[in-house]
Amino acid sequence: MGDLVCTVELNVTGGITVTIDNPDGKIKQTMAFNGTTIITTVADTSDTTKTSTITQKTDAVEIKCKNFKVEAETIDCKSTKTTKHTSEDTFDIKATKDCTVTGEAKIVLKATGDLEGSGGNVKIKAVTELKGD
């Protein structure tokens, strides 16, 4: 690795920007603090599709990147409002032990194509009614 170009900009209206430029590695890292938002960016200067950005405000954190990976012993996610997971490609959920889906109200499974289920033993139990078309 060659020399890094490091700059710190202080501006009374724009805030503080810290930049580390690695011309040999074609990577530019930036942290900008503007008084309301912190933006952290890592960019491949030779390929603009390879840029990751973390934007933090008082009420939100947004992460934009090509690949996002979390490795932990335990993960606990909780929201007090709607939670939504969307994939524009394959969406897999896998557990190497039991997998439980619990709902205090209705649980709906929908598919515009086929809906399949299988298991070693399959049990379906209805408290009041079991219907099929």
Salt bridges, closest charged atoms under 4 A:
GLU62 OE2 - LYS64 NZ 3.46
GLU71 OE2 - LYS69 NZ 3.48
